[in-house]
Amino acid sequence: KKALLDRLPDLAERYLSAADAILEISDRLALFRMLEGTRAALTIADWLIARYEHLKRARGFLDFNDLITRTVNLLARPDAGPWVQYKLDQGIDHILLDEAQDTSPDQWEVVKRLAEEFFAGLGARDMVHRTVFAVGDEKQSIYSFQGAAPDSFADSRLLFAGKVRDANAAFADLKLTWSFRSTDDVLAAVDRVFADPVVRRGISHDPDPLNHKAIRTDAPGYVEVWPSIGADVVDEPDDWTQAVDHA
């Protein structure tokens, strides 16, 4: 060993350099394999989607997404949209959105176009008091895979607030802080977790701290915080001549 080190005094540095190069190449090969797998999956998905669209057209079917996108396109058409809106305007007094945090941008576009004349004074029935009511909780948005965008909830609230106030009408932005499900202990724990403004921005556009209240004030509650579980830390030897699995 000593003779080898005497002949190659920079062996350790060369060994570490070669090891780093092998690791880098291994990572690049893994990325390449992932790219190949992703491309294959997308090729299959592209064929399946095209086949699905062909079958829908051949049988005259529309799925849920078609109903939304075609409605948006219809209302946006300059040759048909205004007429459709005028006809609908004669029969729509109120628009109610539940679970608004799971409403997609296209769905919001339908709502905005249907309510376009609600506060403009140009509707088919100007003497009718019409309203838009939306209720939701950004923290409960779980349908992003279907296009839900909690940001659209906050943006739409600002949009409608401006339109209503420009029409000299009353806009109510109410916070529903009372809970019928949870207890004080659970709600207090949630409020404490999101008391930090930085953490709160990850779930809500509301700058105010959370302040939940329980209807069931006498109901028992319990919160138990478990420590996070991470990977086991293994002390690797500094001596490069020892096996990697020495520990």
C-alpha positions as CSV (number, residue, x, y, z in Angstrom):
1,K,0.0,0.0,0.0
2,K,2.8,2.4,0.9
3,A,4.7,1.6,-2.3
4,L,1.5,2.3,-4.3
5,L,1.0,5.6,-2.6
6,D,4.6,6.5,-3.1
7,R,4.3,5.9,-6.9
8,L,0.8,7.5,-7.1
9,P,0.7,10.2,-4.4
10,D,-2.5,11.7,-5.9
11,L,-4.3,8.4,-6.0
12,A,-6.9,9.5,-3.5
13,E,-7.8,12.6,-5.4
14,R,-7.9,10.8,-8.7
15,Y,-10.1,8.1,-7.1
16,L,-12.6,10.7,-5.7
17,S,-12.6,12.5,-9.0
18,A,-13.5,9.3,-10.9
19,A,-16.1,8.4,-8.3
20,D,-17.7,11.9,-8.7
21,A,-17.7,11.4,-12.5
22,I,-19.4,8.0,-12.2
23,L,-22.1,9.4,-9.9
24,E,-22.7,12.2,-12.4
25,I,-23.0,9.8,-15.3
26,S,-25.3,7.5,-13.2
27,D,-27.6,10.4,-12.6
28,R,-27.6,11.4,-16.2
29,L,-28.4,7.8,-17.2
30,A,-31.2,7.7,-14.7
31,L,-32.7,10.9,-16.2
32,F,-32.3,9.5,-19.7
33,R,-34.2,6.3,-18.7
34,M,-36.9,8.5,-17.0
35,L,-37.1,10.5,-20.2
36,E,-37.6,7.4,-22.3
37,G,-40.3,6.1,-20.0
38,T,-42.1,9.4,-19.9
39,R,-42.0,9.7,-23.7
40,A,-43.4,6.1,-24.1
41,A,-46.2,6.9,-21.6
42,L,-47.1,10.2,-23.4
43,T,-47.1,8.4,-26.7
44,I,-49.6,5.9,-25.3
45,A,-51.7,8.6,-23.7
46,D,-51.7,10.7,-26.9
47,W,-53.1,7.7,-28.8
48,L,-55.7,6.9,-26.1
49,I,-56.9,10.5,-26.0
50,A,-57.2,10.7,-29.8
51,R,-59.1,7.4,-29.8
52,Y,-61.4,8.7,-27.1
53,E,-62.1,11.9,-28.9
54,H,-62.8,10.0,-32.1
55,L,-65.3,7.7,-30.4
56,K,-67.1,10.7,-28.8
57,R,-67.5,12.4,-32.1
58,A,-68.6,9.2,-33.9
59,R,-71.3,8.6,-31.3
60,G,-72.3,12.2,-30.7
61,F,-71.3,12.1,-27.0
62,L,-70.0,14.9,-24.8
63,D,-68.2,14.4,-21.5
64,F,-68.2,16.8,-18.5
65,N,-65.2,18.7,-19.7
66,D,-66.8,19.2,-23.2
67,L,-69.9,20.7,-21.6
68,I,-67.7,23.3,-19.9
69,T,-65.3,24.1,-22.7
70,R,-68.1,24.3,-25.3
71,T,-70.2,26.5,-23.1
72,V,-67.2,28.9,-22.7
73,N,-66.6,28.9,-26.5
74,L,-70.3,29.5,-27.2
75,L,-70.6,32.4,-24.8
76,A,-67.3,33.9,-26.2
77,R,-68.5,33.8,-29.8
78,P,-69.3,37.3,-31.0
79,D,-72.0,36.0,-33.4
80,A,-73.8,33.8,-30.8
81,G,-72.6,34.7,-27.3
82,P,-74.6,38.0,-26.9
83,W,-77.8,36.4,-28.1
84,V,-77.4,33.4,-25.8
85,Q,-76.6,35.6,-22.9
86,Y,-79.7,37.8,-23.6
87,K,-82.0,34.7,-23.7
88,L,-80.5,33.3,-20.5
89,D,-80.6,36.8,-18.9
90,Q,-84.4,36.6,-19.0
91,G,-84.5,33.5,-16.8
92,I,-81.5,33.8,-14.4
93,D,-82.0,35.8,-11.2
94,H,-79.3,34.2,-9.0
95,I,-76.1,32.3,-9.4
96,L,-75.0,30.1,-6.6
97,L,-71.6,28.4,-6.4
98,D,-70.8,25.9,-3.7
99,E,-67.3,24.5,-3.1
100,A,-66.0,27.5,-5.1
101,Q,-62.4,26.7,-4.2
102,D,-62.7,23.7,-6.5
103,T,-64.0,25.7,-9.5
104,S,-61.8,25.7,-12.5
105,P,-60.9,28.9,-14.5
106,D,-63.2,27.7,-17.4
107,Q,-66.1,27.3,-15.0
108,W,-65.4,30.7,-13.5
109,E,-65.5,32.1,-17.1
110,V,-69.0,30.7,-17.6
111,V,-70.1,32.3,-14.3
112,K,-68.6,35.6,-15.3
113,R,-70.2,35.7,-18.7
114,L,-73.6,34.6,-17.3
115,A,-73.4,37.4,-14.8
116,E,-72.0,40.0,-17.2
117,E,-75.1,42.1,-17.2
118,F,-76.1,41.5,-13.6
119,F,-74.6,44.8,-12.4
120,A,-74.4,46.7,-15.6
121,G,-78.0,47.9,-15.8
122,L,-78.3,46.6,-19.3
123,G,-80.0,43.3,-18.7
124,A,-83.3,42.1,-20.1
125,R,-85.0,42.7,-16.8
126,D,-83.5,45.7,-15.2
127,M,-86.0,45.9,-12.4
128,V,-85.0,42.5,-11.0
129,H,-82.5,42.4,-8.2
130,R,-80.0,39.7,-9.2
131,T,-77.2,38.3,-7.2
132,V,-74.1,36.0,-7.2
133,F,-73.4,33.9,-4.1
134,A,-70.2,31.9,-3.8
135,V,-69.1,30.0,-0.8
136,G,-65.8,28.1,-0.5
137,D,-62.6,27.6,1.5
138,E,-59.3,27.8,-0.2
139,K,-57.8,25.5,2.4
140,Q,-60.1,22.7,1.2
141,S,-59.2,22.7,-2.5
142,I,-58.5,19.1,-3.6
143,Y,-59.5,19.0,-7.2
144,S,-56.5,20.6,-8.9
145,F,-56.3,17.4,-11.1
146,Q,-59.6,18.5,-12.6
147,G,-58.4,22.1,-13.2
148,A,-59.5,23.6,-9.9
149,A,-57.6,26.8,-9.1
150,P,-58.0,28.4,-5.7
151,D,-56.4,31.5,-7.0
152,S,-59.4,32.0,-9.3
153,F,-61.7,32.1,-6.2
154,A,-59.8,35.1,-4.8
155,D,-59.5,36.8,-8.2
156,S,-63.2,36.3,-8.9
157,R,-64.1,37.7,-5.5
158,L,-62.2,40.9,-6.3
159,L,-63.7,41.1,-9.8
160,F,-67.3,40.8,-8.6
161,A,-66.6,43.1,-5.7
162,G,-65.5,45.8,-8.1
163,K,-68.5,45.4,-10.4
164,V,-71.0,45.4,-7.6
165,R,-69.5,48.5,-6.0
166,D,-69.3,50.3,-9.4
167,A,-73.0,49.7,-9.7
168,N,-73.5,51.3,-6.2
169,A,-74.8,48.0,-4.9
170,A,-73.9,46.2,-1.7
171,F,-71.1,43.6,-1.7
172,A,-70.8,41.3,1.3
173,D,-67.5,39.5,1.9
174,L,-68.3,37.3,4.9
175,K,-66.0,35.0,6.8
176,L,-67.6,31.8,8.1
177,T,-65.5,31.2,11.2
178,W,-67.9,28.9,13.1
179,S,-67.3,25.1,12.7
180,F,-70.1,22.6,13.2
181,R,-67.7,19.6,13.0
182,S,-64.5,20.2,15.0
183,T,-63.9,21.1,18.6
184,D,-62.1,24.0,20.2
185,D,-58.9,22.0,20.8
186,V,-58.6,20.9,17.2
187,L,-59.5,24.3,15.8
188,A,-57.0,26.1,18.1
189,A,-54.3,23.7,16.9
190,V,-55.1,24.5,13.2
191,D,-55.1,28.3,13.9
192,R,-51.7,28.0,15.7
193,V,-50.1,26.1,12.8
194,F,-51.2,28.8,10.3
195,A,-50.5,31.8,12.6
196,D,-47.3,32.4,10.8
197,P,-48.1,34.6,7.7
198,V,-45.6,32.8,5.6
199,V,-47.2,29.4,6.3
200,R,-50.7,30.9,5.9
201,R,-49.9,32.3,2.4
202,G,-49.4,28.7,1.3
203,I,-53.2,28.0,1.7
204,S,-55.0,31.3,1.5
205,H,-54.9,34.7,0.0
206,D,-56.6,36.2,3.1
207,P,-54.0,38.3,5.0
208,D,-55.9,38.0,8.3
209,P,-55.0,35.3,10.8
210,L,-57.3,32.3,11.1
211,N,-59.8,32.4,14.0
212,H,-62.0,29.4,14.0
213,K,-64.8,28.9,16.6
214,A,-66.5,25.7,17.6
215,I,-70.3,25.4,17.9
216,R,-69.9,22.3,20.1
217,T,-68.0,24.1,22.9
218,D,-68.5,21.3,25.4
219,A,-67.3,18.5,23.1
220,P,-64.0,16.9,23.9
221,G,-61.1,17.2,21.5
222,Y,-57.5,16.0,21.4
223,V,-54.5,16.8,19.2
224,E,-51.4,14.7,19.2
225,V,-48.3,15.9,17.3
226,W,-46.0,13.1,16.2
227,P,-42.3,13.7,15.4
228,S,-41.4,13.5,11.8
229,I,-39.8,10.3,10.6
230,G,-36.8,10.7,8.4
231,A,-34.1,8.5,6.9
232,D,-31.7,6.8,9.3
233,V,-28.4,8.6,9.5
234,V,-25.4,6.4,8.8
235,D,-21.9,7.6,9.6
236,E,-19.8,6.7,6.7
237,P,-16.0,6.2,7.4
238,D,-13.7,8.9,6.1
239,D,-11.2,6.3,5.1
240,W,-11.8,5.7,1.4
241,T,-10.1,2.3,1.6
242,Q,-13.0,0.8,3.8
243,A,-16.1,-0.7,2.2
244,V,-19.0,1.6,1.7
245,D,-21.3,-0.6,3.8
246,H,-18.7,-0.6,6.7
247,A,-21.3,0.9,9.1
